[in-house]
Amino acid sequence: MTKTKKLGVIVAVDGPVSNVGMYEMTNDADLIWFGDILTGPKIGAFLTINQNDIKIIASVMTEKVLDQQNTIKSTEFDNRYSKNSINRVVQIKTCGVIANGNFEVTSSFVPMIGNEVTLTTQEELKIIYSIKNDEPVINIGRSILENQPVQLSINSFFASHVGVFGNTGSGKSNTLHKLYLELFKSNFKDKIFEKSQFFIIDFNGEYTGKDLFNGNSDKKNVFNINTRGNETDKIFVTKKYLFDADILSILFDARPATQVPFLRNAIEAFSNTTSQAEFDFGTFVTGTIKKILTTGNSAIQDSLQEWINTAKKFVQNQQVFDNIDKLTHYGNGSYKIVGTKQFTEKDAYINVGTVDAVSLGKWQYLKLMSNGNSNTDIPSALNEQWIKSSEIKKLNMFLYFQKIHGIAWGKINPEHINPLFSRIESSLKSLEKIIEIKDSISSDYNAINIFNLVHANQEITRLVPMLISKMFYDDQKEIVSGQSVTQTKHLIVDEAHNILNTEHKSIGDDWQDYRMSVFEEIIKEGRKFGFYLTLSSQRPADISPTIMSQIHNYIIHRLVNEKDLRMLENTMPTLDKSSYQKIPSLGKGEAIITGNAMQVPVFVRIPKEGKKNRPNSDDVKLTDIWV
């Protein structure tokens, strides 16, 4: 006796869609058949079309009834409730074929009228949901309809760009953690931590628990970034990536037409001059004030006092400015040293065009020439402050003096530049708190690295994801370029809409948002270099269409917003219409997995881990608070 439950026969074929005339009106959700519990022919369930030795697998799309004895639609001769009057017709869509014990998606076999349709057996379901015997897999959950284990191929899934999307409370945080938890528990865990690195950008502090990602405390670093309190971890960054004109322009919110050119020139000068072995900052910037004093009215009159005020800002010993504060400006563009008997009336002037003719005694009296006694003249005091400053403070000092140099001779407009410096002051203060600059970062990051930004201010929240993403991506490119991939990096961004929002695609008329360019390059080119991106978001419609179109595998939880659903419909060619229509009705922890790693879209229930080993994203129970 056959062990297949016969349901009906193909009565119409229209491409991949076929109609099945059912033998009976059975509408049981599940059927017990020879000891197995099989899923009934309901929407989303699999059915098997038997064509000789080939089994064509199809999923149920729609079902309806036909009144065979009332074809003229007459109410007078309405026999719909007579015996054998109603026939059930189920519409199905071909998913793939089971041949030689394997399931594959192919168009080599199509249903034909007269082919018999049966319930898909447990053995057939195992073949559909299974991966080839020699393929390494992880278990992610169980199928919703058939309760079959759902496996993901490690190679096909994790060597790709992944999107996890769903409304708040749908279970996407748990899914994101579950994916990598199962990977880190696999038989490859030792080599994973040796050959790969994982960087998790956590905007809400959900993944910082010590037991998350299977503990692995010796393989995990958590960077708690706090710009609001006194205690914070520091992110290790190379000077090359922090002092990049494009990155700093975004951090300082520089205007493209008036402020970005100044920043580019100043940062280029900073890199070129400060890298010299014998660089003396005090002597370097003192050259500007000497030039102001000897170029007369060609320099803006206020620039002298601006230079002095800026120098006072960075020098602790204010006495070094006692003599230079006594300079008096004369209408012919000259300056006079007053209040001292050291110079006669005639000798007290510093005249136009005399930069090389000014006596050494005048420069020494004004303390603009180093006398070899540390911190008792302006150049020495400035240089001493420079030497003991961090790289970020050095940049701040350098930018201030570059501003004065540009304003003094009208190269830049102070009305355009001054607003920028209030933002520079604030931004660099935040950077100083959370960034540590190093020559190399290869030994400072572990296999798992979590960047917790829940306590970071907005400018740092914008900067850090872009900065570390570009830094690690470029590092991976440099390692792999021209060679085979022997190690990988995986960037995981939770709440990705925070930084990949298309509303901020461009700033001004021609200024391309650098942040978007970085991530679009990663998702377009990263795969060939062994750099993989995983995005999680509750608003996929807010993410750049370019980025969405390059995602290879999707895990979709419940979404109800029409814009989000439309975005997914346009970017997921592997999702059929009936599966797409189920997205708004998915329950908590339920999802559809589709993409290159899956032969067919799979409805799966992803279990929660124990309370200690899952993200901090559980719903708040108000009654527990109010007890």
C-alpha positions as CSV (number, residue, x, y, z in Angstrom):
1,M,0.0,0.0,0.0
2,T,1.3,3.4,-0.9
3,K,2.2,5.7,2.0
4,T,1.2,8.9,0.2
5,K,-2.1,10.7,0.8
6,K,-3.7,11.4,-2.6
7,L,-5.4,14.8,-2.7
8,G,-6.4,15.5,-6.3
9,V,-5.2,16.0,-9.8
10,I,-3.8,18.9,-11.9
11,V,-6.7,20.4,-13.9
12,A,-5.0,23.6,-15.3
13,V,-1.5,24.8,-15.8
14,D,-0.4,28.4,-16.3
15,G,3.4,28.7,-16.2
16,P,4.5,28.0,-12.7
17,V,1.0,28.2,-11.3
18,S,-1.4,25.1,-11.5
19,N,-4.9,24.4,-10.3
20,V,-5.6,21.2,-8.4
21,G,-9.1,19.6,-8.5
22,M,-9.4,18.0,-5.0
23,Y,-10.9,14.6,-4.6
24,E,-12.8,15.6,-1.5
25,M,-13.6,18.6,0.7
26,T,-11.1,17.7,3.5
27,N,-10.1,20.9,5.3
28,D,-8.1,19.5,8.2
29,A,-5.1,21.7,9.2
30,D,-3.1,18.5,10.0
31,L,-3.6,14.9,9.0
32,I,-2.3,11.8,10.7
33,W,-1.1,9.5,7.9
34,F,0.7,6.2,8.7
35,G,1.9,7.5,12.1
36,D,3.1,10.8,10.7
37,I,1.5,14.2,11.3
38,L,1.3,15.9,7.9
39,T,0.3,19.5,7.2
40,G,-3.0,19.8,5.4
41,P,-3.4,21.6,2.1
42,K,-3.6,25.1,3.6
43,I,-2.1,28.3,2.4
44,G,1.7,28.2,2.5
45,A,1.9,24.4,2.9
46,F,3.8,22.2,0.5
47,L,2.1,19.7,-1.8
48,T,3.8,17.1,-4.1
49,I,3.0,16.7,-7.8
50,N,4.0,13.2,-8.9
51,Q,5.4,12.9,-12.4
52,N,6.7,9.4,-12.9
53,D,9.8,9.2,-10.7
54,I,10.0,13.0,-10.3
55,K,8.4,14.8,-7.4
56,I,7.6,18.4,-8.2
57,I,7.2,20.4,-5.0
58,A,4.7,23.3,-4.9
59,S,3.2,25.6,-2.3
60,V,-0.4,26.4,-1.9
61,M,-1.3,30.0,-2.9
62,T,-5.1,30.1,-2.9
63,E,-8.1,27.9,-2.6
64,K,-11.8,28.2,-3.7
65,V,-14.9,26.1,-4.3
66,L,-16.8,25.5,-7.6
67,D,-20.6,24.7,-7.7
68,Q,-20.8,22.0,-10.3
69,Q,-24.6,21.9,-10.3
70,N,-25.3,25.7,-10.5
71,T,-23.1,26.8,-13.5
72,I,-25.8,29.2,-14.7
73,K,-25.7,31.1,-11.4
74,S,-29.5,30.7,-11.0
75,T,-31.0,31.3,-7.6
76,E,-34.1,29.4,-8.7
77,F,-32.1,26.2,-9.3
78,D,-29.6,26.7,-6.5
79,N,-28.2,23.2,-5.7
80,R,-25.1,24.3,-3.9
81,Y,-26.0,22.2,-0.8
82,S,-26.8,19.1,-2.7
83,K,-24.5,16.0,-2.4
84,N,-21.4,16.2,-4.7
85,S,-22.4,19.8,-5.8
86,I,-19.2,21.5,-4.5
87,N,-15.7,20.8,-5.7
88,R,-12.6,22.3,-4.1
89,V,-9.9,23.8,-6.3
90,V,-6.5,24.7,-4.8
91,Q,-4.0,26.9,-6.7
92,I,-0.3,26.0,-6.2
93,K,3.0,27.4,-7.4
94,T,6.0,25.3,-8.3
95,C,9.0,25.7,-5.9
96,G,11.4,23.0,-7.1
97,V,12.0,19.3,-7.7
98,I,13.1,16.3,-5.7
99,A,15.2,14.1,-7.9
100,N,17.7,11.4,-6.8
101,G,17.1,12.2,-3.2
102,N,18.0,15.9,-3.5
103,F,15.9,19.1,-3.7
104,E,16.8,21.7,-6.3
105,V,15.2,24.7,-7.9
106,T,14.9,24.0,-11.6
107,S,12.6,24.6,-14.5
108,S,13.4,21.3,-16.2
109,F,10.2,19.7,-14.9
110,V,6.7,21.4,-15.0
111,P,3.3,20.1,-13.9
112,M,1.1,18.6,-16.6
113,I,-2.7,18.1,-16.6
114,G,-3.5,14.8,-15.1
115,N,-0.5,14.6,-12.7
116,E,-1.7,13.4,-9.3
117,V,-1.1,15.6,-6.3
118,T,-0.4,14.2,-2.8
119,L,0.4,15.5,0.7
120,T,4.2,16.1,1.1
121,T,5.6,13.4,3.3
122,Q,7.9,13.8,6.3
123,E,10.7,12.3,4.2
124,E,10.1,14.8,1.5
125,L,10.0,17.7,3.9
126,K,13.3,16.7,5.4
127,I,14.9,16.8,1.9
128,I,13.3,20.2,1.2
129,Y,14.6,21.8,4.4
130,S,17.9,20.0,4.6
131,I,21.3,21.0,3.3
132,K,23.5,18.6,1.4
133,N,25.2,16.1,3.6
134,D,28.7,17.5,3.3
135,E,27.6,21.1,3.9
136,P,28.4,22.6,7.3
137,V,25.2,24.1,8.9
138,I,23.7,25.8,11.9
139,N,20.2,25.3,13.2
140,I,18.2,28.5,13.4
141,G,14.7,27.2,14.5
142,R,11.8,25.1,13.2
143,S,9.4,25.6,10.3
144,I,6.1,27.1,11.4
145,L,3.8,24.9,9.4
146,E,5.6,21.5,9.4
147,N,7.7,21.9,12.6
148,Q,10.8,20.7,10.7
149,P,14.3,21.8,11.8
150,V,15.5,24.7,9.6
151,Q,19.2,24.8,8.8
152,L,21.3,27.5,7.3
153,S,24.5,26.8,5.3
154,I,27.4,28.4,7.0
155,N,29.2,29.0,3.7
156,S,26.2,30.3,1.7
157,F,24.7,32.4,4.5
158,F,27.6,34.0,6.4
159,A,29.7,34.6,3.3
160,S,27.1,37.1,2.1
161,H,25.4,40.3,3.1
162,V,22.5,39.7,5.4
163,G,19.4,41.8,6.2
164,V,17.3,41.2,9.4
165,F,14.2,43.4,9.4
166,G,11.1,43.6,11.6
167,N,9.0,46.0,13.7
168,T,9.9,46.7,17.3
169,G,9.1,43.7,19.4
170,S,9.0,41.3,16.5
171,G,12.1,39.4,17.6
172,K,14.8,40.8,15.2
173,S,17.3,41.5,18.0
174,N,17.0,37.9,19.2
175,T,17.4,36.6,15.7
176,L,20.5,38.7,15.0
177,H,22.1,37.4,18.2
178,K,20.9,33.8,17.5
179,L,22.6,33.8,14.1
180,Y,26.0,34.5,15.5
181,L,25.5,32.6,18.7
182,E,24.9,29.4,16.7
183,L,27.9,30.1,14.5
184,F,30.1,30.6,17.5
185,K,28.9,27.3,19.0
186,S,29.6,25.4,15.8
187,N,32.4,22.9,15.3
188,F,34.4,25.7,13.7
189,K,34.5,28.0,16.7
190,D,38.2,27.8,17.4
191,K,39.2,28.6,13.8
192,I,36.5,31.2,13.5
193,F,38.1,33.2,16.4
194,E,41.5,32.7,14.9
195,K,40.7,33.6,11.3
196,S,37.8,36.1,11.5
197,Q,36.8,39.2,13.4
198,F,33.2,40.5,14.1
199,F,32.4,44.1,14.7
200,I,29.0,44.9,16.2
201,I,27.7,48.4,16.2
202,D,25.1,48.5,19.0
203,F,23.1,51.8,19.2
204,N,20.9,50.7,22.1
205,G,23.2,48.7,24.4
206,E,21.4,45.4,23.7
207,Y,24.4,43.2,23.1
208,T,26.7,44.1,26.0
209,G,25.8,41.3,28.4
210,K,28.7,39.1,29.5
211,D,26.9,35.9,28.5
212,L,25.9,37.0,25.0
213,F,27.5,35.3,22.0
214,N,28.1,32.3,24.2
215,G,30.2,34.2,26.7
216,N,33.6,34.0,25.0
217,S,35.0,36.6,27.4
218,D,38.6,35.9,26.3
219,K,37.6,36.5,22.7
220,K,35.3,39.5,23.2
221,N,35.8,43.2,23.8
222,V,33.0,45.5,24.7
223,F,33.6,49.2,24.1
224,N,31.2,51.3,26.2
225,I,31.3,54.7,24.6
226,N,30.1,57.4,27.0
227,T,30.3,61.1,26.1
228,R,28.0,62.2,28.9
229,G,29.8,60.7,31.9
230,N,33.3,60.6,33.2
231,E,34.0,56.9,32.5
232,T,34.3,55.6,29.0
233,D,36.2,53.1,27.0
234,K,38.3,54.4,24.1
235,I,38.2,53.2,20.5
236,F,41.6,52.6,18.9
237,V,42.0,54.4,15.6
238,T,45.0,55.1,13.4
239,K,45.9,58.7,12.7
240,K,45.4,58.1,8.9
241,Y,41.7,57.5,9.4
242,L,40.8,60.0,12.0
243,F,42.6,62.9,10.4
244,D,40.9,62.5,7.0
245,A,39.3,65.7,5.5
246,D,36.1,63.9,4.5
247,I,35.5,62.3,7.9
248,L,36.3,65.5,9.8
249,S,34.1,67.6,7.5
250,I,31.2,65.4,8.4
251,L,32.1,65.5,12.1
252,F,32.3,69.3,12.1
253,D,29.2,69.6,9.8
254,A,31.4,71.8,7.5
255,R,29.6,73.7,4.7
256,P,30.8,72.4,1.3
257,A,31.3,75.8,-0.4
258,T,33.0,77.8,2.3
259,Q,34.3,75.6,5.1
260,V,35.3,72.3,3.5
261,P,38.0,73.8,1.3
262,F,39.6,75.4,4.4
263,L,39.5,72.1,6.2
264,R,41.0,70.2,3.3
265,N,43.9,72.6,3.0
266,A,44.5,72.8,6.8
267,I,44.5,69.1,7.3
268,E,46.8,68.5,4.4
269,A,49.2,71.1,5.9
270,F,48.9,69.4,9.3
271,S,49.8,66.0,7.8
272,N,52.7,67.3,5.8
273,T,54.3,69.6,8.3
274,T,53.8,67.8,11.6
275,S,55.2,64.5,10.2
276,Q,58.7,66.1,9.9
277,A,61.2,64.8,12.4
278,E,62.4,68.3,13.5
279,F,59.1,70.0,13.5
280,D,58.9,72.9,16.0
281,F,55.3,74.1,16.3
282,G,56.2,77.3,18.3
283,T,58.6,78.5,15.6
284,F,56.2,77.4,12.8
285,V,53.2,79.5,14.0
286,T,55.3,82.4,15.3
287,G,56.2,83.0,11.6
288,T,52.6,84.2,11.1
289,I,52.8,86.9,13.7
290,K,56.2,88.1,12.4
291,K,54.7,88.4,8.9
292,I,51.7,90.3,10.3
293,L,54.0,92.8,12.0
294,T,56.1,93.4,8.8
295,T,53.5,93.4,6.1
296,G,51.7,96.5,7.4
297,N,48.3,97.3,6.2
298,S,48.2,94.3,3.8
299,A,47.3,92.2,6.9
300,I,44.0,92.8,8.5
301,Q,44.5,95.0,11.5
302,D,42.6,92.7,14.0
303,S,44.7,89.7,13.0
304,L,47.6,90.6,15.4
305,Q,45.3,90.6,18.4
306,E,43.6,87.4,17.1
307,W,47.0,85.7,17.0
308,I,47.9,86.8,20.5
309,N,44.5,85.8,21.9
310,T,44.8,82.4,20.2
311,A,48.3,81.8,21.6
312,K,47.1,82.8,25.1
313,K,44.4,80.1,24.7
314,F,47.0,77.4,24.6
315,V,49.8,78.7,26.8
316,Q,49.8,78.4,30.6
317,N,52.5,81.0,31.3
318,Q,50.7,84.2,30.4
319,Q,53.7,86.3,31.4
320,V,55.4,85.6,28.1
321,F,52.8,88.0,26.5
322,D,53.6,91.0,28.7
323,N,55.8,92.8,26.2
324,I,53.9,91.9,23.0
325,D,50.7,93.3,24.6
326,K,52.4,96.8,24.6
327,L,52.7,96.9,20.8
328,T,51.0,99.9,19.2
329,H,49.7,100.1,15.6
330,Y,50.4,103.2,13.6
331,G,48.5,104.4,10.5
332,N,51.3,103.8,8.1
333,G,51.2,100.1,8.8
334,S,54.1,100.1,11.3
335,Y,54.1,98.9,14.9
336,K,55.9,100.6,17.8
337,I,57.3,99.1,20.9
338,V,56.3,101.3,23.7
339,G,56.9,101.6,27.4
340,T,60.6,100.6,27.5
341,K,63.9,102.5,27.6
342,Q,65.6,99.6,25.8
343,F,64.8,101.2,22.4
344,T,65.1,104.8,21.4
345,E,62.2,106.6,19.7
346,K,63.7,105.8,16.3
347,D,64.6,102.2,17.0
348,A,61.2,101.3,18.6
349,Y,59.5,100.8,15.2
350,I,58.9,97.6,13.3
351,N,58.3,98.8,9.7
352,V,56.6,97.4,6.6
353,G,58.8,95.0,4.6
354,T,61.5,94.6,7.3
355,V,60.9,90.9,8.2
356,D,64.6,90.1,7.6
357,A,65.8,93.5,8.9
358,V,64.1,93.5,12.3
359,S,66.8,93.2,14.9
360,L,67.2,90.1,17.0
361,G,66.9,92.3,20.1
362,K,63.3,93.4,19.1
363,W,62.2,89.8,18.5
364,Q,63.7,88.7,21.8
365,Y,62.2,91.7,23.6
366,L,58.7,90.7,22.2
367,K,59.6,87.1,23.2
368,L,58.9,86.0,19.6
369,M,62.4,84.4,19.4
370,S,63.4,81.4,21.4
371,N,66.1,82.2,23.9
372,G,66.9,78.6,24.8
373,N,65.2,78.9,28.2
374,S,62.1,76.7,28.1
375,N,58.7,78.3,28.5
376,T,60.0,81.9,29.0
377,D,59.3,82.9,25.4
378,I,56.3,82.5,23.1
379,P,57.7,79.9,20.7
380,S,59.1,77.7,23.5
381,A,55.8,78.0,25.5
382,L,53.7,77.0,22.4
383,N,56.1,74.1,21.5
384,E,56.1,72.8,25.1
385,Q,52.3,72.7,25.0
386,W,52.4,71.0,21.6
387,I,54.7,68.3,22.8
388,K,52.6,67.3,25.7
389,S,49.3,67.4,23.9
390,S,47.5,64.5,22.4
391,E,47.2,64.2,18.6
392,I,43.6,65.5,18.7
393,K,44.6,68.6,20.8
394,K,47.5,69.1,18.3
395,L,45.0,69.2,15.5
396,N,42.9,71.7,17.4
397,M,45.9,74.0,17.9
398,F,47.0,73.7,14.3
399,L,43.5,74.5,12.9
400,Y,43.2,77.7,15.1
401,F,46.5,79.1,13.8
402,Q,45.7,78.1,10.2
403,K,42.5,80.1,10.5
404,I,44.4,83.2,11.6
405,H,46.9,82.8,8.8
406,G,44.1,82.6,6.3
407,I,42.1,85.5,7.7
408,A,45.1,87.8,8.1
409,W,45.5,88.2,4.3
410,G,41.9,87.8,3.2
411,K,42.2,84.2,2.0
412,I,39.2,83.2,4.0
413,N,36.2,85.1,5.3
414,P,35.9,85.1,9.1
415,E,32.1,85.3,8.9
416,H,32.2,81.9,7.1
417,I,34.9,80.2,9.2
418,N,34.2,81.4,12.8
419,P,30.9,79.4,13.1
420,L,32.8,76.3,12.1
421,F,35.2,76.6,15.0
422,S,32.5,76.5,17.7
423,R,31.6,73.0,16.3
424,I,35.3,72.0,16.0
425,E,35.8,72.8,19.7
426,S,32.8,70.7,20.8
427,S,33.5,67.8,18.4
428,L,37.2,67.5,19.2
429,K,36.4,67.6,22.9
430,S,34.1,64.6,22.4
431,L,36.7,62.8,20.3
432,E,39.4,63.4,22.8
433,K,37.3,61.5,25.3
434,I,36.6,58.4,23.3
435,I,39.4,58.0,20.7
436,E,42.9,56.8,21.3
437,I,45.2,57.2,18.3
438,K,47.7,54.5,17.5
439,D,50.2,53.7,14.8
440,S,48.7,50.2,14.4
441,I,45.5,48.6,15.7
442,S,46.1,45.0,14.7
443,S,46.6,43.8,18.3
444,D,44.0,46.1,19.9
445,Y,40.8,44.4,18.7
446,N,39.6,40.9,19.6
447,A,37.6,38.3,17.6
448,I,34.3,39.8,18.8
449,N,34.1,43.6,19.2
450,I,31.0,45.3,20.4
451,F,30.7,49.1,20.2
452,N,28.0,50.3,22.6
453,L,26.8,53.8,21.6
454,V,23.8,54.1,23.8
455,H,25.5,56.8,25.9
456,A,27.2,58.6,23.0
457,N,26.1,62.0,21.8
458,Q,24.8,62.5,18.3
459,E,28.0,63.6,16.6
460,I,29.9,60.6,17.9
461,T,27.0,58.3,17.0
462,R,27.3,59.6,13.4
463,L,31.1,59.3,13.3
464,V,32.1,56.1,15.0
465,P,30.2,53.6,12.7
466,M,31.5,55.3,9.6
467,L,35.1,55.6,11.0
468,I,35.5,52.0,12.2
469,S,33.7,50.6,9.1
470,K,36.0,52.3,6.7
471,M,39.1,51.5,8.8
472,F,38.4,47.8,9.1
473,Y,37.2,47.6,5.4
474,D,40.4,49.2,4.1
475,D,42.5,47.0,6.4
476,Q,40.8,43.9,5.0
477,K,41.3,45.2,1.4
478,E,44.9,45.7,2.0
479,I,45.4,42.2,3.4
480,V,43.5,40.5,0.7
481,S,44.1,42.6,-2.4
482,G,45.7,40.5,-5.1
483,Q,45.6,37.4,-3.0
484,S,43.2,34.7,-1.9
485,V,40.9,35.3,1.1
486,T,42.5,33.7,4.1
487,Q,40.7,35.7,6.8
488,T,37.4,37.6,7.0
489,K,35.8,40.5,8.8
490,H,32.1,40.8,9.5
491,L,30.4,44.1,10.3
492,I,27.1,43.8,12.1
493,V,25.0,47.0,12.4
494,D,21.9,47.0,14.6
495,E,19.3,49.7,14.0
496,A,21.0,50.4,10.7
497,H,18.5,53.1,9.7
498,N,20.2,55.4,12.2
499,I,23.2,55.8,9.9
500,L,22.0,54.6,6.4
501,N,19.0,56.9,6.1
502,T,18.4,58.0,2.5
503,E,17.0,61.3,3.6
504,H,20.6,62.5,4.3
505,K,22.0,61.2,1.0
506,S,23.5,64.5,0.0
507,I,24.4,67.8,1.7
508,G,24.1,70.9,-0.5
509,D,24.2,70.8,-4.2
510,D,27.3,68.7,-4.9
511,W,28.5,67.3,-1.6
512,Q,28.1,63.6,-1.5
513,D,27.4,62.2,1.9
514,Y,30.7,60.4,2.7
515,R,29.0,58.0,5.1
516,M,26.7,56.6,2.5
517,S,29.5,56.3,0.0
518,V,31.5,54.2,2.5
519,F,28.7,51.7,3.2
520,E,27.7,51.5,-0.5
521,E,31.3,50.6,-1.4
522,I,31.4,48.0,1.3
523,I,28.2,46.3,0.2
524,K,29.1,46.5,-3.5
525,E,32.8,45.4,-3.2
526,G,33.2,43.9,0.2
527,R,32.3,40.3,-0.6
528,K,35.3,39.8,-3.0
529,F,37.6,40.9,-0.2
530,G,36.0,38.7,2.6
531,F,34.2,41.7,4.2
532,Y,30.6,40.9,5.0
533,L,27.8,43.2,6.2
534,T,24.8,42.3,8.4
535,L,22.1,44.9,8.8
536,S,19.2,44.9,11.2
537,S,16.5,47.5,11.1
538,Q,12.8,48.2,11.9
539,R,12.6,50.6,8.9
540,P,14.0,49.0,5.7
541,A,12.3,51.7,3.6
542,D,14.7,54.3,5.2
543,I,17.8,52.5,4.1
544,S,19.5,53.3,0.8
545,P,18.0,51.3,-2.1
546,T,21.5,50.7,-3.4
547,I,22.4,49.0,-0.1
548,M,19.1,47.0,0.0
549,S,19.5,45.8,-3.5
550,Q,22.9,44.2,-2.7
551,I,21.7,42.1,0.3
552,H,21.9,38.4,-0.5
553,N,19.9,36.8,2.3
554,Y,17.0,38.2,4.3
555,I,15.3,37.3,7.5
556,I,12.0,39.1,7.7
557,H,9.9,39.5,10.9
558,R,6.6,41.2,11.1
559,L,6.3,44.4,9.2
560,V,3.1,46.4,8.7
561,N,4.3,49.7,7.2
562,E,3.4,49.9,3.5
563,K,6.6,51.7,2.5
564,D,8.7,49.0,4.3
565,L,6.7,46.2,2.6
566,R,7.0,47.9,-0.8
567,M,10.8,48.2,-0.4
568,L,11.1,44.5,0.4
569,E,8.8,43.6,-2.5
570,N,11.1,45.5,-4.9
571,T,14.4,44.1,-3.6
572,M,13.6,40.4,-2.8
573,P,13.2,38.5,-6.1
574,T,13.2,35.2,-4.2
575,L,10.0,36.0,-2.2
576,D,6.7,34.8,-3.8
577,K,3.5,36.8,-3.5
578,S,1.8,34.5,-1.0
579,S,4.8,34.6,1.3
580,Y,5.0,38.4,0.9
581,Q,1.4,38.8,1.9
582,K,2.0,36.9,5.2
583,I,4.6,39.3,6.5
584,P,2.2,41.6,8.4
585,S,0.6,38.6,10.2
586,L,3.8,37.0,11.5
587,G,3.8,36.4,15.2
588,K,6.6,37.3,17.7
589,G,9.7,35.3,16.9
590,E,8.3,34.2,13.5
591,A,10.1,35.1,10.3
592,I,10.6,34.4,6.7
593,I,14.1,33.4,5.6
594,T,14.8,33.9,1.9
595,G,17.7,34.6,-0.4
596,N,20.7,32.9,-2.0
597,A,21.2,30.5,0.9
598,M,17.7,29.2,0.8
599,Q,16.2,27.1,-2.1
600,V,12.7,28.2,-1.1
601,P,11.3,30.9,1.3
602,V,11.0,29.3,4.7
603,F,8.6,30.3,7.5
604,V,10.5,29.7,10.7
605,R,10.0,30.1,14.4
606,I,13.2,31.3,16.0
607,P,13.4,30.3,19.7
608,K,14.5,32.7,22.5
609,E,17.6,31.9,24.5
610,G,17.7,32.0,28.3
611,K,17.2,35.5,29.9
612,K,21.0,35.8,30.6
613,N,22.0,34.8,27.1
614,R,19.8,37.0,25.0
615,P,19.8,40.7,24.0
616,N,18.5,43.3,26.4
617,S,15.4,43.9,24.3
618,D,12.5,42.2,26.2
619,D,9.2,44.1,26.4
620,V,8.8,46.0,29.7
621,K,6.2,44.6,32.0
622,L,4.6,47.6,33.7
623,T,2.9,45.6,36.3
624,D,6.3,44.3,37.5
625,I,7.4,47.9,37.9
626,W,4.2,49.0,39.7
627,V,4.1,46.2,42.2
